[in-house]
Amino acid sequence: MAVLLPAYLLAIGLGTLEVGIIATATMVGSALATLAIGAWGQRLPDVSVFLPLEHARLAAAATGQARTAPFARYAMLDALFAALGALAAGVPDWLASHGGASRLVALRAMFLLYGTLGLVVWWLYRQLATGVATCPSREFAPLGSSRRVVVRLAALFSVDAFAGGLVVNSLMSLWLLQRFGLSLSQAGAFFVWTGLLSAVSQLAAPRVAQRIGLLNTMVFTHIPSSVCLVLAALSPSLPVALTLLFFRSALSQMDVPTRNAYVMAVVTPAERPAAGSFTAVPRSLAAAVSPVLSRALFAGGYLALPLVVCGVLKIAYDLTLWRSMRGERLSAE
């Protein structure tokens, strides 16, 4: 959908600014859902479908340095199946050229497929909820002693999320389509390979973190990826831009499992669901604002500027994170 959504909205006559507004609305909806779970989720025996409680459950499955590994597998599967989904972005063009259907009809059929897969996912989560219903309940608590560090992390993560929202996959897809004239199938292939690189790199994150630490892995793999993004935005040719973006993909997501493990490690076990919600909601809200800005810049002809601003903001975030958190000790278990 990240690849197809901008193409579909442009096909039905919307401009780039309107596309950005719609992208922002979807992110606001996600943020509100996460906020609702953060506010009321602890009243329910199981709400496993939402990210903060998934993270809390993963954190309870391991301790210390071993905790990064399940987060890495979790993030790797996310990236891998997102890459497989991107591979399907070429289906509408294939149907239009071989199946006799119009391109618009083929695009709409993909939305029906997306909704069907959503029902399958709902059923799978229901099975998970049934399977854990008999587990003993855990003691969850609101933020207490860890509030200061969680607030600091939430503020920093918001800057990172705002920067990332400038080049979410739908916007990157639009950039490739307009800057270099890629087709949907070519853009889909690009996201397949970047997704695979991200997936593989996240499996390497636990080993790197074991050697240099969670915080250093978050920061010093993220900075080179941001530099690559800025250089790609200024690249004169498609091969150079793709090479830099592939290299970025091999590094940019190594901070995901380490970041999640780090948040769970700097708070007490009882505070983990609250910490997950408190750090996730500002990220979602911050990421919801920036796509409109990117679309406005695209509409004004400044195609490279959102990528440059994203890279610069992410570098500033990484340096600030390292400086403010390097003296923080992880919770002993």
C-alpha positions as CSV (number, residue, x, y, z in Angstrom):
1,M,0.0,0.0,0.0
2,A,2.9,2.4,0.7
3,V,3.9,2.0,-3.0
4,L,0.4,1.9,-4.5
5,L,-1.4,4.6,-2.4
6,P,0.3,7.6,-4.0
7,A,0.0,6.1,-7.5
8,Y,-3.7,5.4,-7.0
9,L,-4.5,8.9,-5.5
10,L,-2.6,10.6,-8.4
11,A,-4.5,8.3,-10.9
12,I,-7.9,9.5,-9.6
13,G,-6.9,13.1,-10.1
14,L,-5.5,14.3,-6.7
15,G,-2.5,16.6,-6.5
16,T,0.6,15.9,-4.5
17,L,-0.6,18.2,-1.6
18,E,-3.9,16.3,-1.3
19,V,-2.0,13.0,-1.3
20,G,0.1,14.3,1.6
21,I,-3.0,15.3,3.6
22,I,-4.4,11.8,3.2
23,A,-1.1,10.3,4.2
24,T,-1.1,12.5,7.3
25,A,-4.7,11.5,8.2
26,T,-3.8,7.8,8.2
27,M,-0.9,8.5,10.5
28,V,-3.0,10.5,12.9
29,G,-5.5,7.6,13.0
30,S,-2.7,5.3,14.0
31,A,-1.5,7.7,16.6
32,L,-5.0,8.0,18.1
33,A,-5.3,4.2,18.3
34,T,-2.0,3.9,20.1
35,L,-3.0,6.7,22.5
36,A,-6.2,4.9,23.3
37,I,-4.4,1.7,24.1
38,G,-2.0,3.6,26.2
39,A,-4.8,5.2,28.2
40,W,-7.2,2.3,28.6
41,G,-5.3,-0.9,27.5
42,Q,-4.2,-1.8,31.0
43,R,-7.9,-2.3,32.0
44,L,-8.1,-5.3,29.6
45,P,-6.6,-8.8,30.2
46,D,-5.1,-8.9,26.7
47,V,-4.7,-6.3,24.0
48,S,-1.8,-8.0,22.1
49,V,-2.6,-6.4,18.8
50,F,-1.0,-3.1,19.7
51,L,2.7,-2.4,19.6
52,P,3.5,-1.3,23.2
53,L,2.1,-4.5,24.7
54,E,3.8,-6.6,22.1
55,H,7.1,-5.0,23.1
56,A,6.4,-5.6,26.8
57,R,5.7,-9.2,26.1
58,L,8.9,-9.6,24.0
59,A,10.9,-7.9,26.8
60,A,9.6,-10.4,29.3
61,A,10.8,-13.3,27.1
62,A,14.5,-12.6,27.7
63,T,16.8,-10.6,29.9
64,G,19.9,-8.5,29.5
65,Q,21.8,-8.6,26.2
66,A,19.7,-11.6,25.1
67,R,16.7,-9.3,24.9
68,T,17.9,-7.7,21.7
69,A,17.6,-11.0,19.7
70,P,13.8,-11.4,19.9
71,F,13.3,-7.7,19.1
72,A,15.6,-8.2,16.1
73,R,13.6,-11.3,14.8
74,Y,10.4,-9.3,15.4
75,A,11.7,-6.4,13.3
76,M,13.3,-8.6,10.7
77,L,10.0,-10.4,10.0
78,D,8.3,-7.0,9.8
79,A,10.8,-5.8,7.2
80,L,10.8,-9.1,5.3
81,F,7.1,-9.3,4.8
82,A,6.9,-5.6,4.0
83,A,9.4,-6.3,1.2
84,L,7.2,-9.2,-0.1
85,G,4.3,-6.9,0.0
86,A,6.2,-4.3,-2.1
87,L,6.8,-7.0,-4.6
88,A,3.1,-7.1,-5.3
89,A,3.1,-3.4,-6.2
90,G,3.7,-4.4,-9.8
91,V,0.6,-6.5,-10.0
92,P,-1.7,-3.7,-11.2
93,D,0.5,-2.9,-14.1
94,W,0.8,-6.6,-15.0
95,L,-3.0,-7.0,-14.8
96,A,-3.5,-3.9,-17.0
97,S,-1.2,-5.2,-19.7
98,H,-2.0,-8.9,-19.6
99,G,-5.4,-9.3,-18.0
100,G,-7.4,-6.7,-19.9
101,A,-8.4,-4.7,-16.8
102,S,-7.9,-1.0,-16.6
103,R,-5.1,0.2,-14.4
104,L,-7.5,2.0,-12.1
105,V,-9.6,-1.1,-11.6
106,A,-6.5,-3.1,-10.9
107,L,-5.3,-0.6,-8.3
108,R,-8.7,-0.8,-6.6
109,A,-8.5,-4.6,-6.6
110,M,-5.3,-4.3,-4.5
111,F,-7.2,-2.4,-1.9
112,L,-9.7,-5.2,-1.6
113,L,-6.8,-7.6,-1.2
114,Y,-5.4,-5.4,1.5
115,G,-8.7,-5.4,3.4
116,T,-8.9,-9.2,3.1
117,L,-5.4,-9.6,4.5
118,G,-6.5,-7.3,7.4
119,L,-9.2,-9.8,8.3
120,V,-6.7,-12.6,8.2
121,V,-4.4,-10.7,10.6
122,W,-7.4,-10.0,12.9
123,W,-8.2,-13.7,13.0
124,L,-4.5,-14.6,13.8
125,Y,-4.4,-12.1,16.7
126,R,-7.6,-13.5,18.0
127,Q,-5.9,-16.9,18.1
128,L,-3.0,-15.4,20.0
129,A,-5.3,-13.8,22.5
130,T,-7.1,-17.1,23.0
131,G,-3.8,-18.9,23.5
132,V,-2.6,-16.6,26.2
133,A,-5.9,-16.0,28.0
134,T,-5.0,-18.6,30.7
135,C,-1.6,-17.1,31.4
136,P,-1.2,-15.5,34.9
137,S,-1.7,-11.8,34.8
138,R,1.3,-9.6,35.2
139,E,1.6,-6.5,37.4
140,F,1.6,-3.4,35.2
141,A,2.1,0.1,36.6
142,P,2.1,3.6,35.3
143,L,5.4,5.4,34.9
144,G,7.1,6.2,38.2
145,S,10.8,6.2,38.8
146,S,11.5,6.0,35.1
147,R,9.4,8.9,34.1
148,R,12.3,11.3,33.6
149,V,14.2,9.1,31.2
150,V,11.1,8.0,29.3
151,V,10.0,11.6,28.7
152,R,13.5,12.4,27.5
153,L,13.5,9.5,25.1
154,A,10.0,10.2,23.9
155,A,11.1,13.8,23.0
156,L,14.1,12.6,21.1
157,F,12.2,9.8,19.3
158,S,9.7,12.4,18.2
159,V,12.4,14.3,16.4
160,D,13.5,11.1,14.7
161,A,9.9,10.2,13.8
162,F,9.2,13.6,12.3
163,A,12.3,13.3,10.2
164,G,11.3,9.8,9.1
165,G,7.8,11.0,8.2
166,L,9.4,13.2,5.6
167,V,10.4,10.1,3.6
168,V,8.0,7.4,4.5
169,N,7.8,4.7,1.8
170,S,4.8,6.3,0.1
171,L,6.7,9.6,-0.2
172,M,9.9,7.8,-1.3
173,S,7.8,6.0,-3.9
174,L,6.5,9.4,-5.1
175,W,10.0,10.7,-5.2
176,L,11.3,7.8,-7.3
177,L,8.2,8.1,-9.6
178,Q,8.6,11.8,-10.2
179,R,12.4,12.3,-10.0
180,F,13.5,9.4,-12.1
181,G,10.3,8.2,-13.8
182,L,10.3,4.7,-12.4
183,S,7.3,2.5,-13.1
184,L,5.3,0.9,-10.3
185,S,6.9,-2.5,-10.8
186,Q,10.4,-0.9,-10.7
187,A,9.5,1.0,-7.5
188,G,8.1,-2.2,-6.0
189,A,11.3,-4.0,-6.9
190,F,13.3,-1.3,-5.2
191,F,11.3,-1.6,-2.0
192,V,11.7,-5.4,-2.1
193,W,15.5,-5.1,-2.1
194,T,15.6,-2.3,0.5
195,G,13.2,-4.4,2.7
196,L,15.4,-7.4,2.4
197,L,18.5,-5.4,3.3
198,S,16.8,-4.0,6.3
199,A,15.6,-7.4,7.4
200,V,19.1,-8.9,7.2
201,S,20.7,-6.0,8.9
202,Q,18.3,-6.2,11.9
203,L,19.4,-9.8,12.5
204,A,23.0,-8.5,12.8
205,A,22.0,-5.8,15.3
206,P,22.2,-8.1,18.4
207,R,25.8,-9.1,17.6
208,V,26.8,-5.5,17.0
209,A,25.0,-4.4,20.2
210,Q,26.8,-7.1,22.2
211,R,30.1,-5.7,21.1
212,I,29.5,-1.9,21.3
213,G,26.3,-1.6,23.4
214,L,22.7,-0.8,22.6
215,L,23.1,3.0,22.5
216,N,26.2,3.0,20.4
217,T,24.6,0.6,17.9
218,M,21.5,2.9,17.7
219,V,23.6,6.0,17.0
220,F,26.6,4.9,15.0
221,T,24.7,2.8,12.5
222,H,22.1,5.5,12.0
223,I,24.4,8.4,11.2
224,P,26.0,6.8,8.1
225,S,22.6,5.9,6.8
226,S,21.4,9.5,7.1
227,V,24.5,10.7,5.3
228,C,23.7,8.3,2.4
229,L,20.1,9.7,2.3
230,V,21.3,13.2,1.9
231,L,23.8,12.2,-0.8
232,A,21.1,10.2,-2.6
233,A,18.9,13.3,-2.7
234,L,21.6,15.2,-4.4
235,S,22.7,12.5,-6.8
236,P,22.6,13.3,-10.5
237,S,21.7,9.8,-11.7
238,L,19.5,6.9,-10.8
239,P,22.3,4.3,-10.4
240,V,24.2,6.5,-7.9
241,A,21.0,7.3,-6.0
242,L,19.9,3.7,-5.8
243,T,23.3,2.5,-4.6
244,L,23.3,5.1,-1.8
245,L,19.7,4.2,-0.9
246,F,20.6,0.5,-0.8
247,F,23.5,1.2,1.5
248,R,21.2,3.3,3.7
249,S,18.8,0.4,3.9
250,A,21.5,-1.9,5.1
251,L,22.1,0.4,8.1
252,S,19.1,2.6,8.8
253,Q,16.9,-0.1,10.6
254,M,19.6,-1.6,12.8
255,D,18.5,0.9,15.5
256,V,14.9,-0.5,15.6
257,P,15.5,-3.7,17.6
258,T,18.2,-2.0,19.7
259,R,16.0,1.0,20.4
260,N,13.1,-1.1,21.5
261,A,15.3,-3.3,23.7
262,Y,16.9,-0.1,25.1
263,V,13.5,1.4,26.1
264,M,12.6,-1.9,27.9
265,A,16.0,-2.0,29.6
266,V,15.9,1.5,31.1
267,V,12.6,1.0,32.9
268,T,11.4,-1.4,35.5
269,P,9.5,-4.5,34.2
270,A,6.2,-3.1,35.6
271,E,6.6,0.1,33.7
272,R,7.3,-1.5,30.3
273,P,3.8,-1.2,28.7
274,A,3.4,2.4,29.9
275,A,6.9,3.2,28.6
276,G,6.1,1.5,25.2
277,S,2.9,3.6,24.9
278,F,4.5,6.8,26.0
279,T,7.4,6.6,23.5
280,A,5.2,5.3,20.7
281,V,2.4,7.9,20.7
282,P,4.7,11.0,20.3
283,R,6.5,9.2,17.5
284,S,3.2,8.6,15.7
285,L,2.0,12.1,16.2
286,A,5.3,13.6,15.0
287,A,5.4,11.3,12.0
288,A,1.8,12.3,11.1
289,V,2.8,16.0,10.6
290,S,5.7,15.7,8.3
291,P,4.2,14.0,5.2
292,V,2.1,17.1,4.5
293,L,5.2,19.2,4.5
294,S,6.9,16.8,2.1
295,R,4.0,16.9,-0.2
296,A,4.0,20.7,-0.2
297,L,7.7,20.7,-1.0
298,F,7.1,18.2,-3.8
299,A,4.3,20.2,-5.2
300,G,6.6,23.3,-5.2
301,G,9.2,21.4,-7.2
302,Y,11.6,20.9,-4.3
303,L,12.0,17.2,-4.8
304,A,15.3,16.7,-3.0
305,L,14.6,19.0,0.0
306,P,12.5,16.6,2.1
307,L,15.3,13.9,1.9
308,V,18.0,16.4,2.8
309,V,16.0,17.8,5.8
310,C,15.3,14.2,6.9
311,G,19.0,13.3,6.9
312,V,20.1,16.4,8.7
313,L,17.4,16.1,11.4
314,K,18.3,12.4,12.0
315,I,22.0,13.2,12.4
316,A,21.1,15.9,14.9
317,Y,18.8,13.4,16.7
318,D,21.6,10.7,16.9
319,L,24.2,13.1,18.3
320,T,21.8,14.5,20.9
321,L,20.6,11.0,21.9
322,W,24.2,9.8,22.4
323,R,25.2,12.9,24.4
324,S,22.1,12.9,26.6
325,M,21.9,9.1,27.3
326,R,25.5,7.9,27.3
327,G,25.6,8.2,31.1
328,E,22.3,6.4,31.7
329,R,22.6,3.0,33.3
330,L,20.4,0.1,32.3
331,S,18.1,-1.5,34.9
332,A,19.6,-4.5,36.6
333,E,17.4,-7.7,36.5
